[in-house]
Amino acid sequence: MSAPVKSPADGAAGVQEAGNAGRPGKVVGIFDLGSNSVRLMLVRVGPVNASCTVLNQVKHMVRLGEGVFLRGHLHEEAMQRTIHVLQGMAGMCSAYGATDIVACATAAVRDAENAAAFLKRVREHTDLAFTVISGREEARLIYLGVASGLEYSEESRLFIDIGGGSTELIVGNSHNFSNLDSVKVGCVRLSNQFFSEDDGPVSASRYRQLQDAIRNQLLHAVKRIEGYDLAEAVGSSGTIQNLAAMAAAADGNAAGLGKKAPEARFLAYDRLLPLADRIRACTLEERRALPGINPRRADVIVAGAAIVQTLMEELGVETISVSNRSLQNGILLDYLMRSRPDVFPEGIPTREQSVLQLGRLCRFEERHSRHVADLALMLFDSASRLGLHKGDSRRRELLRYAGLLHDVGIFIAFENHHAHGHYLIRNKELLGFTDEEIDALAATVFFHRKQASPKYEIFARLASAWQEAVRVLSLFLTLAERLDKTHCQLVRAVEFRRKGKRLELHVETAAACPMELREMERSRKLLRKVLGEKVDFCLDQSKIASKLL
């Protein structure tokens, strides 16, 4: 989704000129300045519907927090290193034509006595004005960013984000958060305190001392969290992602977090324990060579593992789901909610907002699309009542969104618009959806004009649980689209019914609809193949039923 990273010297100005000239909307730069790294995300925000397109993302490990948690002030070398990187990032913002900048600084700057002087220097050298956010505000923004990438749930989740200087712990569901905590335990902070002069192995006793220190810091937050009934724990940040990748690699899967390693999307306690023992028993150089590790995290990964292990033990967490979303996504979402209340009104779910924004951005025919979505749900519900499929509410919701978006590809070209729609859905960063859901949604749209089959890479790369779902959902979407072939909403209702052993599809119309009926005749073989039995069609026009031959 992101363009290759380029500095102004490498021709980023040319990218901006070619990529942004004449395009509607404004470019926004989102900065996250942490204790360990600084990140920049450049996003184009649409003028009408605030749809977002990520133009570029870049991250540099600057270790701004190195020493600050011991001495209380930012080290000169760390400040110079950070300012140099920020100068390059500011140049990227200029090259991409960014008009709005949202820049947040977290624990390292928050704790430093010389923070004001440092931020003044940053402003003088880069023209970037950073806001230092509180620990609780950091937790709130992390919640916004990570929760927006999870499937909808009324149940409470625990969100864990381990940074360089602090760990944020949030309890919340898909509606709102219930508890926000920011605790001064981070992988850089603890590494400075416990291992600043030692590149050798960490003894078991020293590791226990580290865990005791973490446990003491977490005490009050843990007591608050214990009062909630938690359905799931979700982890974000590079520390948890890297530990999950290392655990997967230790199990013989070096593919990391990619499509080929679904187990690396989780970090299990029984996998973390032997991994933590192995990490601490290595020297720094040996750690850098461990399978799955990011070598630049080798000097802070022991502390990171200790934080995760202690949290899981104190809260009784057996498995952490790994999210690739972060504080930066939350900063962007918060910016959109504040700057575009016309697009983000209260009461409309984030997922539906995002779908409608994409549809309207692509100038979809909303009346037709809503009608197709309604017909598809009628097919889904009546087939479910007869036991013809095992779809749940999650799949039903995705079918509705597929109905709304099935024709967005026409915005690019009518020919192959199913493929164009697939591309748009996968690359527009719909808020509130998991990666698997976006893949399934895009595939359902693709297959509304093709028969779902493993011969297509789009189908083959779906998670196995989604392959059968997409076969059924795309069938219902295909039928619904054909039932509004004229875009005149002539078909009012459709329903599967049983008559003895015979399966019938009843179609209620407002007027004669020969084009829709011809399209239905084309669907007989597809229906039989997917549902496994012959389907007879029955027409109900003005309450006069007649059998279609």
N, C-alpha and C positions, 0 to 999 in steps of 0.2 A: 504493500500500500504506500510505502514511503518512497520518495525519490532518493537516489544515491546521495550520500552526504558530500557536499562540496563547500570549500571555503571560497570567499570572494576572489582570492588569487587563482583558484582553480576554475573560475568561470561561473560562479553562482549568479553573478549579475546577468549573464546570458540566459541562465535558466529562468530567472525572474522575467526577463524581457520576453522570452518565447512563451513561458508558461502562464503568465498572469496578465499580459497586455490585453485589454479589451474584455477581460472576464469579470462578471459581476461579483459583488460581495467584497468583503475586506479580509485581509490577512492578519491573523493574531498570533503573537509569539507568547508561548507559555513557558516560563522558567521555574525550575525547582532546584534551589541551591541547598544541598544537604551537607552533612558532615563528611560524607565519603565521596559524593559525586555531584556534578551539576548536569542538569538535563534541559534540553530545549526541544519544544514541539512547535512546529509552524503549521497553522491550520487556516484554511479558507472557510469563512462563515458566509453562507448564502444570504442575500439581501432581503428575501421575502420570508423564507421558512427557517432560516438559521441552520440549514443543513451544513454539516461539517465534512471537509475533505482534508486529510492529513497530507501536507506537502513535503514535510521532512521531519526527521527526528534525529537528534544527536545527543550523545552522552560522553562525558569525560570524567574519569576518576581524578579528582584534584586533592582529596584528603585535606579539606579546609579545617576539619576538626582535629587534625593531628596535634596533640599537645594541649589543646585549649581546655580539655576537661581536667587536666592536672594543674596547669598554670593559671587558668582563668582568662587568658587572652589569646587572640589569634596570632600565630607565629608569622613572622615577616615572610619567610619563604613560601609558606602556604598561601598567604594573601597574594603575593606576586604571581604564583602559579595560577591561582584562581582568576585574577584580573586578566592575565594573558589569555586564558581560555574564553573568558567572557567577552573580550574584545573581538575574538573571532566569531563568536555567536552573535554579537551585536551586528557585525558585518553581514552575517547571513540574514538577519532580520531586515536589514536595509536592502539587501539584494533581492529578497522576496517581496519587498514592498509592504512590510508589516506596518499597519497604522495604529494598532493597539498592542501594548505589551502588558502582560500580567506576570509579575516577578515576585516569587515568595522565597524567603530564606527561613530555615528551620533551626534545629538544635544548636549547631556550632555557633551561629551568629547570635542566637537567643541567649546563650550562656556567656558570651565573650564580653569582657569589660570594655574592650576597644571596638565594639561592633559599630558604633556610630561613625568613628573615624574610618573604619574599613569601608562602610557603605558610601561614605562621602567620596573616598578614593575611587570606588567603583563607578559612581555617578560621573566623576570628572573624566575618567578614562574611557567610559563606554556609553555614557548618557542613559544608563539603565537605572531605574529607581526601584530598589527592592523593598518589599514589605516584610518585616519580621513577624511571622505568625506565631501565636501561642501554641502550646502543646495540644490543648483541646481543639483549637481551630484546625490544627494539622490533622487531628483524629477525625474531625467532622468531614474535612475535605477528602481524606482517604476513604471514609465510608461512602461518600458520594461517588467517588471514582470506581471503587471496587464493586459496590452493590449494583451499579448501573450495568455491570457486565455479567450479572448472575440471573438465572431464571427466577421468575416471580415466586415469592413465597410469603405467606403470612407468619411463618414460624421464625423465631429468633435465631440469628447466626452470630458467631463470634468472629470478628475480623481482627487479624493480627498483622501488624506491619513493623518489621524490625529495621530500623535505620542505623546510621552510624552513631548518633548521639542519644536516641530515645527509641522506645518501643510504644506504639500506639495500639490500644485495645478498645474495640468498639463492640457493643451489642446492639443489634438492630435487625429489622426485617426489610422487606422491599418498600415499605411505606416510609419508615423513619427510624432513627436511632433511639435507643433507650438509655444507653450509657456510653460516656466518652472518657477514656483515661489515656494519659501520656505519662510514661514512667521513664525515669532517667537511667535506663539501661540500653546501651547500643553497642554494636560490635566494635566500633572504633574507640568509644569511651572506655569499655572494659579492657580492650587490648592494651590501651595506653596505661591503664591502672595495674594490670596484672602481668603483662608480658613485654613491656616497653624495651627492655634491654636484653631480651632472651629470644634467640632464633631456634633454640633446641626443642626437644620433645617436652610436653607438659605432663607432669606426673599425675597419677590418679588423685593424690591428696591435694595437689594444687587445683586440679579441676573441681574437686569437691568444694574447696574454698571459694572458687569462682561461683559455683552454683549456690552456695550459701549466701553470698553477697547479692546475687540476683533475686533469690527467694525473699530476702529482707526488703528489697526495693519493691517487689511485686505484691507484698503482703496485703495492703489495703485494696488495691485493684482486684486482686483475686477474691477477696471477701465480697466485694460488690458483685462480681461476675457470677459467683457461686449461687446467687439468688435467682438466676435466670435458668429457664429450661431451654437449653441450646440444642438445635437440630443439627448444626454443622459448624465446623471451624474452617475459616477461609484465610489463607496466608498470602500476603503480597510482599514485594520488595525483592531485591537481588539476593539477599541472604537466603531466604526460604526457597526461592527458585533454584539457586545453585545447590543447596543441600538436596533438593528433590532430584536434580539432574545427577548428582553424585551417587545418590541412593540407587537410581535407575542404572547407572553405569556399573555400580558394584554388583548388581543383579545380572550383569552380562548384557545390558542394553545401553550402548554408548550413543544412542540417537537422541538423548536429551529430551527436551520438551516438544519435539516435533510430532507429526502425525503418526509416526511409526512407534511412538513410545507413550501410549495413553497412561501407563502406570506412573509415569513421571509427572503427571498432573496432580499427584497426591504424594504426601510425605507421611509415611506410617511410623508410629513410635517404635515398633519392633524392627524397623529398618534403620531408624535414626541411631539407636543405641550402639550397634556395632560400628556404624559409620563414625560416630563421635569418638569412640575408642581408637579407631584407626587414625583419625585426623590428629588427635592430641598426641599420639605416640610417634608421629613423624616430626622430623625437623622441618624448618621452613622450606628448604629446597625440596625435600621429599614431598611435602604437601603440594607444591606447585606442579608436581608430576602426576598427582592422583587423577584417575579417570573421572571426567565430568566436571572437574573444578575449573573455575575461572582463575587463572594464575594470579591475577591482580587482587584477588580476595584471599589469597593464601595466608596472609599475615593477620587477618581478622576473622577467619572462618571458625577457629576454635571457640572464640567468644560467641559468635553467632549460633553455633551448634548448642552451646551451653544455655543460651537464652531460650531457644526453641525447646530443648529437652526439659528444662525446668518448668516452662509454661505448660507443656503437655502433662507433666507429672502432677503439678499443683492443681490443674483443672480437670484431670482425668480424660484428656483428649487422646484418642487412639490414632486418629488420622486427620491431617490438614489438607484441604483442597487448595491447590496452588492457582492463584490468579495472575494473569499478566498485566492487570490494570494496577493503577497506583495513584499516588497523590496528584500527579500531573493531570490525569483524567478528571479528578475531582475539581481541580482548579479550573479546568476548561468548562466543566458542566456548571460550576458555580458562576462563572463569568456569563455563560449563556442565560442562566436563570435570572441573573440580575440585569443584564443588558437587553434581554428580549422577553419581557413579561407577556408581550402579545403572542409569542410563539409557545411559551411555556406556562400556560394558565394552570392554576391549581385544579386538581380533580381529574386531570387526564393522565393516564399512566404513561410513564416515560417511553415504553415500547411502542405504544400506539402513536404517541406524538412523533417519534422518530420515523415510523413507517409513513405516516401522513406527510411528513416533511419531505421525504424522498419522493413520494408520489406526486406531490404538488410541484416540487422542484423540476420533475420530469414532465410536468403538464399532463398528468394522466387524466383520462376521461372518468371523473370521479363517480358520476351516477352509474355508468356501466360497471366500473370496478366494484363498487359497493354491492350492486345487484349480483354480480358473479360471486362475490364473497358470501352473500346470503344464501344463494342457491347451493354453493359448495357445502355450507354448514347444514343445510336441510338434508343433503345426501349423506353427509357424515353422521348426523344424528339418527336418521332412520335406519341406516345400515348398522349402526352400533346397537340399536334396539333389537335388531334381528340377529345379532351375534356374527355379522359378516366381517368384522374387524375388531381389533383390540385397542383402538386409539383412545387416549386419555385426554384430559382437558388441556394439557400442554400441547399436544399435537393438534387438537381442535383450534387452539389459538393461532398456531403457526399456519394452519390452513386458511384461516380468515385473513391473516396478513399476506399470504401468498395470493389470495383472491384480489386483495387491494392492489398488489404490486405486479400482477401477472403481465401487464402490458407496458410497464415503465420503459422497457427496452426500445419501444417505438420512438422514444425521444432521440435515440441514436439513428435507428433505421428500422423500417418495418420488416425488411428481409432479415431473417435470423433474430427477430426481436426477443425470442426466448433466451438466446445466448447473451444478447446485450443486457437483458434484465438480470440474468445470473451474475454477470460481471458487475453491474451497478450495485446489486445487493451485497456482494462480497467485499466491495471496495469502498462503501460509503460509511463504514463504521456506525452502523445502527446502534443506538444506545439501548442498554437494557437486555441485550441478547448475549448468550454464550457463543463461543466460536462454533460449537457443534450445531446450535440452533440456527446460526446464520448460514452454515453450510447446508443444512436441511431445507431451510426456507428458500435459498437460492436454487437448490436442486429441484425443489417442487415447481418453482417457476420455470426452470429450464425444461422439465419434462411435461409441461402442459401442452407441448407441441411435439414431443418425442415420447416413445415408450421407454419407461425406466428399465435399464438393463446394465449388467456389469460390464458390457462392452464399452460403455462410456466411462472415462476416467472420473468424471464428476460423480457418478454413482459408486464406482469402486472404492473411492477414497472416503466415502461416508463411513462413520462408525457403524458396526454391524447392526446395532439396535435401531438405527435410523434408516437402514436400507429398505426394510419391509414397510416402514411407515411412509417413506417417500413414494414407494410404488402405489400405495393406497391413496395417499393425499393427492398425488398428481393425477390419479384416475378421477377423483371427485372434481378437481379443478378443471380437468379437460372437459368433463361432461358439463359442468356449470358454464364454462366459456362457450361451448357449442349450443347450450340452451339460451344464450343471448347473442346469437350470431349476428342479428340485425342491429344490436345495441338499442332495441326499442322496448325492452323489458316486457315482452309479450308473454313469457312464461312466469306465472305468479308463484307457483309452488311446485315442488317435486318431492316424491317420497317413495322409498322402497317398501313393498308390502309382501306378505306371504298369502297365497291362496292355495291351501292344501300344501302340496309339495312344490308348487310352482312359485318362482320368484318374479314379482312384477315391479316395474318402475312406473308409478303414476305421475303424469304431468298435467298440471292444471294451467290452462292458458286464458288470456283475456280476449284473444281474437285468433283468427287463422294465422298459423306461423309455419308455412311450408319449408322455409330455409332451416329453421331449428329442427324440424322433424327429419329432414334429410340428413342433417348432422347427427341426429340420434341414431339413424340407421347405420351410419358409419361406425358407431361405437359398440355394436353388438359383440364383435370378436374381442375387443379390448376388455369389455365388461366380463366376458366369460373367462378370459385368461387370468385376470386379476382376482375376481371373486370366486372362480372355480365352478360356476354353474351358469346355465342359460338364463337370460333375463328377457321377459316379455314386456313390451311397452304398452301402456294404457293411457289414452288421451282423455282429459276431462276439460271440455270447452263449454263454458257457460252452463256447467253442471250436467252436461249431457255426455256420458262416457261412451267411448267407442274403442274397440280393440284395434290396435295398429297391426297390420299384417306384415 
